[in-house]
Amino acid sequence: MPKRPISVTILSWILIAAGTMGLIYHAREIKTLHPFPYDALLVGFVRVLAIVSGAFMLRAHNWARWLAIVWIAFHVVISYFHSWSEVAMHAVILVVFAYLLLRPAANSYFRASN
């Protein structure tokens, strides 16, 4: 099995950290005295997807890198409801994700797990 590229390792841990911090941050939105906020459940699910993607990319699962790309692409789409600067920022991050996860070194790393 080829050695894991450092870019994949760093990106995986960033996803795990971002997902974990997002879960902690958004956990305060769930209050027992109010009707259950289903949007908070969706936000939590998206954060869990980041954690799952990062963890399984560390284990060389090819589907996890595609999940990471779809995860950040989803953020580009929902940024359209906020501001153009957020769209631009997420679009740049999407390009960085795609570059790091689709390079030849990453391809051989993820291909070896199949």
C-alpha positions as CSV (number, residue, x, y, z in Angstrom):
1,M,0.0,0.0,0.0
2,P,1.4,3.4,-0.9
3,K,2.2,5.8,1.9
4,R,-0.5,8.3,2.7
5,P,0.2,11.8,1.2
6,I,0.7,14.4,3.9
7,S,-1.9,16.6,2.2
8,V,-4.5,13.8,2.7
9,T,-3.5,13.4,6.3
10,I,-3.8,17.2,7.0
11,L,-7.1,17.6,5.1
12,S,-8.5,14.5,6.9
13,W,-7.7,16.0,10.3
14,I,-9.0,19.4,9.3
15,L,-12.3,17.7,8.4
16,I,-12.4,15.8,11.7
17,A,-11.7,18.9,13.7
18,A,-14.1,21.1,11.8
19,G,-16.9,18.5,12.1
20,T,-16.2,18.1,15.8
21,M,-16.0,21.8,16.5
22,G,-19.2,22.4,14.5
23,L,-21.1,19.7,16.5
24,I,-20.0,21.3,19.8
25,Y,-20.8,24.8,18.6
26,H,-24.3,23.9,17.2
27,A,-25.2,21.7,20.2
28,R,-26.3,24.8,22.0
29,E,-29.0,25.4,19.5
30,I,-30.9,22.3,20.7
31,K,-33.1,23.4,23.7
32,T,-35.5,21.2,25.5
33,L,-38.0,24.0,26.2
34,H,-38.6,24.9,22.6
35,P,-39.9,22.8,19.7
36,F,-37.2,20.6,18.3
37,P,-35.1,22.6,15.7
38,Y,-34.9,20.2,12.8
39,D,-32.5,22.5,11.0
40,A,-30.1,21.9,13.9
41,L,-30.4,18.2,13.2
42,L,-29.5,18.8,9.6
43,V,-26.5,20.9,10.6
44,G,-25.4,18.1,12.9
45,F,-25.7,15.6,10.2
46,V,-23.5,17.7,7.9
47,R,-20.9,18.0,10.6
48,V,-20.9,14.2,11.2
49,L,-20.4,13.7,7.4
50,A,-17.2,15.8,7.8
51,I,-16.0,13.6,10.6
52,V,-16.8,10.4,8.8
53,S,-15.1,11.6,5.6
54,G,-11.9,12.6,7.4
55,A,-11.7,9.4,9.4
56,F,-12.2,7.1,6.5
57,M,-9.9,9.1,4.3
58,L,-7.2,8.3,6.8
59,R,-8.1,4.6,6.2
60,A,-7.7,5.1,2.4
61,H,-11.4,4.6,1.6
62,N,-12.0,6.1,-1.9
63,W,-15.6,7.0,-1.3
64,A,-14.6,9.2,1.7
65,R,-12.6,11.5,-0.6
66,W,-15.6,11.9,-2.8
67,L,-17.7,12.6,0.3
68,A,-15.3,15.3,1.3
69,I,-15.6,16.9,-2.1
70,V,-19.4,16.7,-2.1
71,W,-19.4,18.1,1.5
72,I,-17.5,21.2,0.5
73,A,-19.5,21.6,-2.7
74,F,-22.7,21.5,-0.6
75,H,-21.2,24.4,1.4
76,V,-20.7,26.3,-1.9
77,V,-24.3,25.8,-2.7
78,I,-25.7,26.9,0.6
79,S,-23.4,29.9,0.6
80,Y,-25.6,31.3,-2.2
81,F,-28.1,32.1,0.6
82,H,-25.6,34.2,2.5
83,S,-23.1,36.4,0.7
84,W,-20.9,36.4,-2.4
85,S,-17.8,36.5,-0.3
86,E,-18.9,33.2,1.3
87,V,-19.5,31.7,-2.1
88,A,-16.1,32.8,-3.3
89,M,-14.4,31.5,-0.1
90,H,-16.1,28.1,-0.3
91,A,-15.4,27.8,-4.0
92,V,-11.7,28.4,-3.4
93,I,-11.8,25.7,-0.6
94,L,-13.6,23.4,-3.1
95,V,-10.8,23.9,-5.6
96,V,-8.2,23.2,-2.9
97,F,-10.0,20.0,-1.8
98,A,-10.3,18.8,-5.4
99,Y,-6.6,19.6,-6.1
100,L,-5.3,17.8,-3.0
101,L,-7.6,14.8,-3.3
102,L,-7.4,14.2,-7.0
103,R,-3.6,14.5,-7.5
104,P,-1.7,11.4,-8.7
105,A,-0.3,10.7,-5.2
106,A,-3.7,10.8,-3.7
107,N,-5.1,8.7,-6.5
108,S,-2.6,5.9,-5.9
109,Y,-3.2,6.0,-2.2
110,F,-7.0,5.7,-2.6
111,R,-6.7,3.2,-5.4
112,A,-4.6,0.8,-3.3
113,S,-7.5,0.3,-0.9
114,N,-9.8,-1.2,-3.5
